[in-house]
């Protein structure tokens, strides 16, 4: 009786830990990937727009036209 009770508690705690750690890892990795890709896209598009406007400004200065 005592052994089976300990065994059932052990199995329950093991499955709870497995379930919690799996869902936590899934949630963390999903949200980290989402956050990283979103911020990377935002940052890249913003810096690309900035870079193109800088190049346009520089080319206008080279050609003699003041923007």
PDB file with one MODEL, atoms N, CA, C and O in Angstrom:
MODEL        1
ATOM      1  N   UNK A   1       0.828  -1.198   0.000  1.00  0.00           N
ATOM      2  CA  UNK A   1       0.000   0.000   0.000  1.00  0.00           C
ATOM      3  C   UNK A   1       0.869   1.257   0.000  1.00  0.00           C
ATOM      4  O   UNK A   1       0.664   2.164  -0.807  1.00  0.00           O
ATOM      5  N   UNK A   2       1.821   1.299   0.895  1.00  0.00           N
ATOM      6  CA  UNK A   2       2.692   2.464   1.007  1.00  0.00           C
ATOM      7  C   UNK A   2       3.555   2.621  -0.244  1.00  0.00           C
ATOM      8  O   UNK A   2       3.777   3.732  -0.724  1.00  0.00           O
ATOM      9  N   UNK A   3       4.033   1.500  -0.757  1.00  0.00           N
ATOM     10  CA  UNK A   3       4.882   1.531  -1.948  1.00  0.00           C
ATOM     11  C   UNK A   3       4.099   2.017  -3.167  1.00  0.00           C
ATOM     12  O   UNK A   3       4.597   2.834  -3.941  1.00  0.00           O
ATOM     13  N   UNK A   4       2.880   1.516  -3.337  1.00  0.00           N
ATOM     14  CA  UNK A   4       2.091   1.936  -4.494  1.00  0.00           C
ATOM     15  C   UNK A   4       1.667   3.396  -4.372  1.00  0.00           C
ATOM     16  O   UNK A   4       1.548   4.096  -5.377  1.00  0.00           O
ATOM     17  N   UNK A   5       1.440   3.853  -3.152  1.00  0.00           N
ATOM     18  CA  UNK A   5       1.099   5.258  -2.944  1.00  0.00           C
ATOM     19  C   UNK A   5       2.280   6.152  -3.313  1.00  0.00           C
ATOM     20  O   UNK A   5       2.105   7.174  -3.976  1.00  0.00           O
ATOM     21  N   UNK A   6       3.472   5.771  -2.887  1.00  0.00           N
ATOM     22  CA  UNK A   6       4.676   6.526  -3.247  1.00  0.00           C
ATOM     23  C   UNK A   6       4.902   6.496  -4.754  1.00  0.00           C
ATOM     24  O   UNK A   6       5.271   7.501  -5.361  1.00  0.00           O
ATOM     25  N   UNK A   7       4.678   5.343  -5.337  1.00  0.00           N
ATOM     26  CA  UNK A   7       4.871   5.206  -6.778  1.00  0.00           C
ATOM     27  C   UNK A   7       3.898   6.091  -7.559  1.00  0.00           C
ATOM     28  O   UNK A   7       4.273   6.727  -8.545  1.00  0.00           O
ATOM     29  N   UNK A   8       2.648   6.122  -7.105  1.00  0.00           N
ATOM     30  CA  UNK A   8       1.671   6.963  -7.808  1.00  0.00           C
ATOM     31  C   UNK A   8       1.996   8.444  -7.644  1.00  0.00           C
ATOM     32  O   UNK A   8       1.821   9.216  -8.587  1.00  0.00           O
ATOM     33  N   UNK A   9       2.463   8.853  -6.476  1.00  0.00           N
ATOM     34  CA  UNK A   9       2.866  10.252  -6.285  1.00  0.00           C
ATOM     35  C   UNK A   9       4.071  10.571  -7.162  1.00  0.00           C
ATOM     36  O   UNK A   9       4.146  11.642  -7.763  1.00  0.00           O
ATOM     37  N   UNK A  10       5.002   9.644  -7.230  1.00  0.00           N
ATOM     38  CA  UNK A  10       6.191   9.840  -8.061  1.00  0.00           C
ATOM     39  C   UNK A  10       5.802   9.969  -9.536  1.00  0.00           C
ATOM     40  O   UNK A  10       6.296  10.856 -10.232  1.00  0.00           O
ATOM     41  N   UNK A  11       4.933   9.103 -10.004  1.00  0.00           N
ATOM     42  CA  UNK A  11       4.491   9.168 -11.398  1.00  0.00           C
ATOM     43  C   UNK A  11       3.721  10.447 -11.683  1.00  0.00           C
ATOM     44  O   UNK A  11       3.889  11.056 -12.739  1.00  0.00           O
ATOM     45  N   UNK A  12       2.885  10.849 -10.749  1.00  0.00           N
ATOM     46  CA  UNK A  12       2.114  12.073 -10.934  1.00  0.00           C
ATOM     47  C   UNK A  12       3.025  13.288 -10.999  1.00  0.00           C
ATOM     48  O   UNK A  12       2.869  14.136 -11.878  1.00  0.00           O
ATOM     49  N   UNK A  13       3.976  13.377 -10.072  1.00  0.00           N
ATOM     50  CA  UNK A  13       4.875  14.530 -10.064  1.00  0.00           C
ATOM     51  C   UNK A  13       5.750  14.534 -11.320  1.00  0.00           C
ATOM     52  O   UNK A  13       6.026  15.593 -11.885  1.00  0.00           O
ATOM     53  N   UNK A  14       6.186  13.344 -11.755  1.00  0.00           N
ATOM     54  CA  UNK A  14       6.997  13.257 -12.966  1.00  0.00           C
ATOM     55  C   UNK A  14       6.207  13.735 -14.185  1.00  0.00           C
ATOM     56  O   UNK A  14       6.725  14.501 -14.997  1.00  0.00           O
ATOM     57  N   UNK A  15       4.959  13.286 -14.315  1.00  0.00           N
ATOM     58  CA  UNK A  15       4.165  13.703 -15.472  1.00  0.00           C
ATOM     59  C   UNK A  15       3.834  15.191 -15.403  1.00  0.00           C
ATOM     60  O   UNK A  15       3.787  15.866 -16.432  1.00  0.00           O
ATOM     61  N   UNK A  16       3.603  15.706 -14.192  1.00  0.00           N
ATOM     62  CA  UNK A  16       3.322  17.135 -14.060  1.00  0.00           C
ATOM     63  C   UNK A  16       4.542  17.965 -14.450  1.00  0.00           C
ATOM     64  O   UNK A  16       4.420  18.987 -15.125  1.00  0.00           O
ATOM     65  N   UNK A  17       5.718  17.514 -14.019  1.00  0.00           N
ATOM     66  CA  UNK A  17       6.951  18.229 -14.377  1.00  0.00           C
ATOM     67  C   UNK A  17       7.194  18.161 -15.883  1.00  0.00           C
ATOM     68  O   UNK A  17       7.575  19.154 -16.502  1.00  0.00           O
ATOM     69  N   UNK A  18       6.972  16.992 -16.463  1.00  0.00           N
ATOM     70  CA  UNK A  18       7.147  16.832 -17.903  1.00  0.00           C
ATOM     71  C   UNK A  18       6.204  17.759 -18.671  1.00  0.00           C
ATOM     72  O   UNK A  18       6.620  18.458 -19.594  1.00  0.00           O
ATOM     73  N   UNK A  19       4.953  17.753 -18.282  1.00  0.00           N
ATOM     74  CA  UNK A  19       3.957  18.570 -18.955  1.00  0.00           C
ATOM     75  C   UNK A  19       4.276  20.049 -18.808  1.00  0.00           C
ATOM     76  O   UNK A  19       4.201  20.803 -19.777  1.00  0.00           O
ATOM     77  N   UNK A  20       4.629  20.460 -17.611  1.00  0.00           N
ATOM     78  CA  UNK A  20       4.926  21.870 -17.373  1.00  0.00           C
ATOM     79  C   UNK A  20       6.156  22.307 -18.143  1.00  0.00           C
ATOM     80  O   UNK A  20       6.149  23.352 -18.794  1.00  0.00           O
ATOM     81  N   UNK A  21       7.217  21.507 -18.072  1.00  0.00           N
ATOM     82  CA  UNK A  21       8.445  21.918 -18.751  1.00  0.00           C
ATOM     83  C   UNK A  21       8.244  21.923 -20.266  1.00  0.00           C
ATOM     84  O   UNK A  21       8.762  22.804 -20.953  1.00  0.00           O
ATOM     85  N   UNK A  22       7.504  20.959 -20.790  1.00  0.00           N
ATOM     86  CA  UNK A  22       7.269  20.922 -22.232  1.00  0.00           C
ATOM     87  C   UNK A  22       6.460  22.137 -22.680  1.00  0.00           C
ATOM     88  O   UNK A  22       6.807  22.789 -23.665  1.00  0.00           O
ATOM     89  N   UNK A  23       5.382  22.441 -21.958  1.00  0.00           N
ATOM     90  CA  UNK A  23       4.565  23.581 -22.366  1.00  0.00           C
ATOM     91  C   UNK A  23       5.298  24.896 -22.168  1.00  0.00           C
ATOM     92  O   UNK A  23       5.127  25.827 -22.955  1.00  0.00           O
ATOM     93  N   UNK A  24       6.120  24.983 -21.114  1.00  0.00           N
ATOM     94  CA  UNK A  24       6.882  26.211 -20.896  1.00  0.00           C
ATOM     95  C   UNK A  24       7.908  26.413 -22.001  1.00  0.00           C
ATOM     96  O   UNK A  24       8.087  27.528 -22.492  1.00  0.00           O
ATOM     97  N   UNK A  25       8.582  25.332 -22.393  1.00  0.00           N
ATOM     98  CA  UNK A  25       9.571  25.435 -23.475  1.00  0.00           C
ATOM     99  C   UNK A  25       8.883  25.798 -24.794  1.00  0.00           C
ATOM    100  O   UNK A  25       9.376  26.640 -25.545  1.00  0.00           O
ATOM    101  N   UNK A  26       7.760  25.167 -25.064  1.00  0.00           N
ATOM    102  CA  UNK A  26       7.025  25.464 -26.294  1.00  0.00           C
ATOM    103  C   UNK A  26       6.584  26.926 -26.321  1.00  0.00           C
ATOM    104  O   UNK A  26       6.771  27.624 -27.317  1.00  0.00           O
ATOM    105  N   UNK A  27       6.005  27.372 -25.228  1.00  0.00           N
ATOM    106  CA  UNK A  27       5.503  28.743 -25.155  1.00  0.00           C
ATOM    107  C   UNK A  27       6.634  29.737 -25.268  1.00  0.00           C
ATOM    108  O   UNK A  27       6.529  30.727 -25.992  1.00  0.00           O
ATOM    109  N   UNK A  28       7.722  29.476 -24.552  1.00  0.00           N
ATOM    110  CA  UNK A  28       8.851  30.404 -24.573  1.00  0.00           C
ATOM    111  C   UNK A  28       9.479  30.465 -25.956  1.00  0.00           C
ATOM    112  O   UNK A  28       9.739  31.551 -26.474  1.00  0.00           O
ATOM    113  N   UNK A  29       9.725  29.308 -26.555  1.00  0.00           N
ATOM    114  CA  UNK A  29      10.385  29.323 -27.853  1.00  0.00           C
ATOM    115  C   UNK A  29       9.483  29.944 -28.915  1.00  0.00           C
ATOM    116  O   UNK A  29       9.963  30.669 -29.786  1.00  0.00           O
ATOM    117  N   UNK A  30       8.176  29.665 -28.852  1.00  0.00           N
ATOM    118  CA  UNK A  30       7.259  30.252 -29.827  1.00  0.00           C
ATOM    119  C   UNK A  30       7.222  31.763 -29.691  1.00  0.00           C
ATOM    120  O   UNK A  30       7.328  32.484 -30.683  1.00  0.00           O
ATOM    121  N   UNK A  31       7.073  32.245 -28.460  1.00  0.00           N
ATOM    122  CA  UNK A  31       6.984  33.691 -28.272  1.00  0.00           C
ATOM    123  C   UNK A  31       8.315  34.366 -28.570  1.00  0.00           C
ATOM    124  O   UNK A  31       8.338  35.488 -29.075  1.00  0.00           O
ATOM    125  N   UNK A  32       9.428  33.696 -28.263  1.00  0.00           N
ATOM    126  CA  UNK A  32      10.738  34.281 -28.559  1.00  0.00           C
ATOM    127  C   UNK A  32      10.946  34.384 -30.065  1.00  0.00           C
ATOM    128  O   UNK A  32      11.450  35.394 -30.558  1.00  0.00           O
ATOM    129  N   UNK A  33      10.559  33.346 -30.792  1.00  0.00           N
ATOM    130  CA  UNK A  33      10.691  33.367 -32.249  1.00  0.00           C
ATOM    131  C   UNK A  33       9.800  34.458 -32.852  1.00  0.00           C
ATOM    132  O   UNK A  33      10.224  35.205 -33.734  1.00  0.00           O
ATOM    133  N   UNK A  34       8.561  34.535 -32.362  1.00  0.00           N
ATOM    134  CA  UNK A  34       7.642  35.553 -32.860  1.00  0.00           C
ATOM    135  C   UNK A  34       8.182  36.952 -32.598  1.00  0.00           C
ATOM    136  O   UNK A  34       8.196  37.802 -33.489  1.00  0.00           O
ATOM    137  N   UNK A  35       8.626  37.182 -31.364  1.00  0.00           N
ATOM    138  CA  UNK A  35       9.122  38.494 -30.982  1.00  0.00           C
ATOM    139  C   UNK A  35      10.372  38.848 -31.762  1.00  0.00           C
ATOM    140  O   UNK A  35      10.511  39.969 -32.251  1.00  0.00           O
ATOM    141  N   UNK A  36      11.288  37.887 -31.879  1.00  0.00           N
ATOM    142  CA  UNK A  36      12.540  38.157 -32.575  1.00  0.00           C
ATOM    143  C   UNK A  36      12.291  38.445 -34.051  1.00  0.00           C
ATOM    144  O   UNK A  36      12.838  39.403 -34.595  1.00  0.00           O
ATOM    145  N   UNK A  37      11.468  37.621 -34.703  1.00  0.00           N
ATOM    146  CA  UNK A  37      11.253  37.824 -36.130  1.00  0.00           C
ATOM    147  C   UNK A  37      10.516  39.135 -36.385  1.00  0.00           C
ATOM    148  O   UNK A  37      10.820  39.845 -37.343  1.00  0.00           O
ATOM    149  N   UNK A  38       9.544  39.456 -35.527  1.00  0.00           N
ATOM    150  CA  UNK A  38       8.818  40.712 -35.701  1.00  0.00           C
ATOM    151  C   UNK A  38       9.748  41.903 -35.525  1.00  0.00           C
ATOM    152  O   UNK A  38       9.744  42.819 -36.347  1.00  0.00           O
ATOM    153  N   UNK A  39      10.542  41.899 -34.467  1.00  0.00           N
ATOM    154  CA  UNK A  39      11.428  43.037 -34.225  1.00  0.00           C
ATOM    155  C   UNK A  39      12.529  43.112 -35.281  1.00  0.00           C
ATOM    156  O   UNK A  39      12.952  44.204 -35.660  1.00  0.00           O
ATOM    157  N   UNK A  40      12.995  41.950 -35.760  1.00  0.00           N
ATOM    158  CA  UNK A  40      14.015  41.962 -36.798  1.00  0.00           C
ATOM    159  C   UNK A  40      13.462  42.536 -38.099  1.00  0.00           C
ATOM    160  O   UNK A  40      14.138  43.311 -38.775  1.00  0.00           O
ATOM    161  N   UNK A  41      12.243  42.159 -38.447  1.00  0.00           N
ATOM    162  CA  UNK A  41      11.615  42.692 -39.659  1.00  0.00           C
ATOM    163  C   UNK A  41      11.398  44.203 -39.536  1.00  0.00           C
ATOM    164  O   UNK A  41      11.670  44.963 -40.465  1.00  0.00           O
ATOM    165  N   UNK A  42      10.897  44.621 -38.356  1.00  0.00           N
ATOM    166  CA  UNK A  42      10.679  46.043 -38.127  1.00  0.00           C
ATOM    167  C   UNK A  42      11.986  46.813 -38.230  1.00  0.00           C
ATOM    168  O   UNK A  42      12.061  47.840 -38.904  1.00  0.00           O
ATOM    169  N   UNK A  43      13.015  46.310 -37.559  1.00  0.00           N
ATOM    170  CA  UNK A  43      14.308  46.981 -37.537  1.00  0.00           C
ATOM    171  C   UNK A  43      14.916  47.019 -38.934  1.00  0.00           C
ATOM    172  O   UNK A  43      15.453  48.043 -39.358  1.00  0.00           O
ATOM    173  N   UNK A  44      14.829  45.905 -39.641  1.00  0.00           N
ATOM    174  CA  UNK A  44      15.424  45.845 -40.975  1.00  0.00           C
ATOM    175  C   UNK A  44      14.713  46.800 -41.932  1.00  0.00           C
ATOM    176  O   UNK A  44      15.366  47.530 -42.678  1.00  0.00           O
ATOM    177  N   UNK A  45      13.386  46.798 -41.915  1.00  0.00           N
ATOM    178  CA  UNK A  45      12.671  47.673 -42.842  1.00  0.00           C
ATOM    179  C   UNK A  45      12.918  49.136 -42.504  1.00  0.00           C
ATOM    180  O   UNK A  45      13.051  49.969 -43.400  1.00  0.00           O
ATOM    181  N   UNK A  46      12.978  49.451 -41.208  1.00  0.00           N
ATOM    182  CA  UNK A  46      13.248  50.832 -40.810  1.00  0.00           C
ATOM    183  C   UNK A  46      14.645  51.257 -41.242  1.00  0.00           C
ATOM    184  O   UNK A  46      14.820  52.350 -41.782  1.00  0.00           O
ATOM    185  N   UNK A  47      15.639  50.407 -41.011  1.00  0.00           N
ATOM    186  CA  UNK A  47      17.006  50.773 -41.373  1.00  0.00           C
ATOM    187  C   UNK A  47      17.172  50.822 -42.894  1.00  0.00           C
ATOM    188  O   UNK A  47      17.950  51.627 -43.406  1.00  0.00           O
ATOM    189  N   UNK A  48      16.446  49.965 -43.617  1.00  0.00           N
ATOM    190  CA  UNK A  48      16.526  50.008 -45.079  1.00  0.00           C
ATOM    191  C   UNK A  48      15.942  51.312 -45.610  1.00  0.00           C
ATOM    192  O   UNK A  48      16.499  51.910 -46.530  1.00  0.00           O
ATOM    193  N   UNK A  49      14.828  51.755 -45.039  1.00  0.00           N
ATOM    194  CA  UNK A  49      14.223  53.026 -45.454  1.00  0.00           C
ATOM    195  C   UNK A  49      15.173  54.178 -45.147  1.00  0.00           C
ATOM    196  O   UNK A  49      15.360  55.077 -45.966  1.00  0.00           O
ATOM    197  N   UNK A  50      15.768  54.143 -43.962  1.00  0.00           N
ATOM    198  CA  UNK A  50      16.723  55.177 -43.582  1.00  0.00           C
ATOM    199  C   UNK A  50      17.910  55.194 -44.535  1.00  0.00           C
ATOM    200  O   UNK A  50      18.358  56.257 -44.964  1.00  0.00           O
ATOM    201  N   UNK A  51      18.416  54.003 -44.865  1.00  0.00           N
ATOM    202  CA  UNK A  51      19.578  53.896 -45.740  1.00  0.00           C
ATOM    203  C   UNK A  51      19.256  54.426 -47.132  1.00  0.00           C
ATOM    204  O   UNK A  51      20.061  55.150 -47.717  1.00  0.00           O
ATOM    205  N   UNK A  52      18.093  54.078 -47.666  1.00  0.00           N
ATOM    206  CA  UNK A  52      17.721  54.561 -48.987  1.00  0.00           C
ATOM    207  C   UNK A  52      17.550  56.076 -49.005  1.00  0.00           C
ATOM    208  O   UNK A  52      17.935  56.738 -49.968  1.00  0.00           O
ATOM    209  N   UNK A  53      16.975  56.617 -47.946  1.00  0.00           N
ATOM    210  CA  UNK A  53      16.817  58.067 -47.917  1.00  0.00           C
ATOM    211  C   UNK A  53      18.169  58.758 -47.799  1.00  0.00           C
ATOM    212  O   UNK A  53      18.367  59.828 -48.375  1.00  0.00           O
ATOM    213  N   UNK A  54      19.104  58.161 -47.058  1.00  0.00           N
ATOM    214  CA  UNK A  54      20.454  58.720 -46.960  1.00  0.00           C
ATOM    215  C   UNK A  54      21.164  58.676 -48.311  1.00  0.00           C
ATOM    216  O   UNK A  54      21.832  59.634 -48.702  1.00  0.00           O
ATOM    217  N   UNK A  55      21.013  57.548 -49.025  1.00  0.00           N
ATOM    218  CA  UNK A  55      21.639  57.418 -50.347  1.00  0.00           C
ATOM    219  C   UNK A  55      21.043  58.434 -51.314  1.00  0.00           C
ATOM    220  O   UNK A  55      21.770  59.060 -52.085  1.00  0.00           O
ATOM    221  N   UNK A  56      19.742  58.598 -51.275  1.00  0.00           N
ATOM    222  CA  UNK A  56      19.081  59.575 -52.154  1.00  0.00           C
ATOM    223  C   UNK A  56      19.572  60.986 -51.850  1.00  0.00           C
ATOM    224  O   UNK A  56      19.852  61.767 -52.759  1.00  0.00           O
ATOM    225  N   UNK A  57      19.670  61.298 -50.579  1.00  0.00           N
ATOM    226  CA  UNK A  57      20.157  62.608 -50.149  1.00  0.00           C
ATOM    227  C   UNK A  57      21.595  62.830 -50.632  1.00  0.00           C
ATOM    228  O   UNK A  57      21.930  63.906 -51.127  1.00  0.00           O
ATOM    229  N   UNK A  58      22.427  61.818 -50.487  1.00  0.00           N
ATOM    230  CA  UNK A  58      23.828  61.904 -50.904  1.00  0.00           C
ATOM    231  C   UNK A  58      23.930  62.069 -52.422  1.00  0.00           C
ATOM    232  O   UNK A  58      24.731  62.870 -52.904  1.00  0.00           O
ATOM    233  N   UNK A  59      23.124  61.315 -53.177  1.00  0.00           N
ATOM    234  CA  UNK A  59      23.160  61.424 -54.638  1.00  0.00           C
ATOM    235  C   UNK A  59      22.661  62.784 -55.098  1.00  0.00           C
ATOM    236  O   UNK A  59      23.181  63.340 -56.066  1.00  0.00           O
ATOM    237  N   UNK A  60      21.670  63.318 -54.423  1.00  0.00           N
ATOM    238  CA  UNK A  60      21.198  64.655 -54.771  1.00  0.00           C
ATOM    239  C   UNK A  60      22.273  65.700 -54.499  1.00  0.00           C
ATOM    240  O   UNK A  60      22.423  66.653 -55.262  1.00  0.00           O
ATOM    241  N   UNK A  61      23.012  65.524 -53.421  1.00  0.00           N
ATOM    242  CA  UNK A  61      24.100  66.462 -53.129  1.00  0.00           C
ATOM    243  C   UNK A  61      25.213  66.337 -54.170  1.00  0.00           C
ATOM    244  O   UNK A  61      25.804  67.341 -54.570  1.00  0.00           O
ATOM    245  N   UNK A  62      25.502  65.104 -54.609  1.00  0.00           N
ATOM    246  CA  UNK A  62      26.533  64.917 -55.621  1.00  0.00           C
ATOM    247  C   UNK A  62      26.138  65.542 -56.954  1.00  0.00           C
ATOM    248  O   UNK A  62      26.981  66.110 -57.649  1.00  0.00           O
ATOM    249  N   UNK A  63      24.875  65.442 -57.310  1.00  0.00           N
ATOM    250  CA  UNK A  63      24.437  65.977 -58.592  1.00  0.00           C
ATOM    251  C   UNK A  63      24.271  67.492 -58.553  1.00  0.00           C
ATOM    252  O   UNK A  63      24.064  68.110 -59.597  1.00  0.00           O
ATOM    253  N   UNK A  64      24.355  68.095 -57.389  1.00  0.00           N
ATOM    254  CA  UNK A  64      24.283  69.541 -57.293  1.00  0.00           C
ATOM    255  C   UNK A  64      22.922  70.053 -56.883  1.00  0.00           C
ATOM    256  O   UNK A  64      22.771  71.245 -56.618  1.00  0.00           O
ATOM    257  N   UNK A  65      21.923  69.184 -56.823  1.00  0.00           N
ATOM    258  CA  UNK A  65      20.593  69.617 -56.401  1.00  0.00           C
ATOM    259  C   UNK A  65      20.510  69.573 -54.875  1.00  0.00           C
ATOM    260  O   UNK A  65      20.866  68.570 -54.255  1.00  0.00           O
ATOM    261  N   UNK A  66      20.052  70.635 -54.296  1.00  0.00           N
ATOM    262  CA  UNK A  66      19.880  70.650 -52.850  1.00  0.00           C
ATOM    263  C   UNK A  66      18.473  70.149 -52.537  1.00  0.00           C
ATOM    264  O   UNK A  66      17.498  70.654 -53.095  1.00  0.00           O
ATOM    265  N   UNK A  67      18.362  69.176 -51.662  1.00  0.00           N
ATOM    266  CA  UNK A  67      17.020  68.648 -51.352  1.00  0.00           C
ATOM    267  C   UNK A  67      16.206  69.630 -50.521  1.00  0.00           C
ATOM    268  O   UNK A  67      15.060  69.343 -50.175  1.00  0.00           O
TER     269      UNK A  67
ENDMDL
END
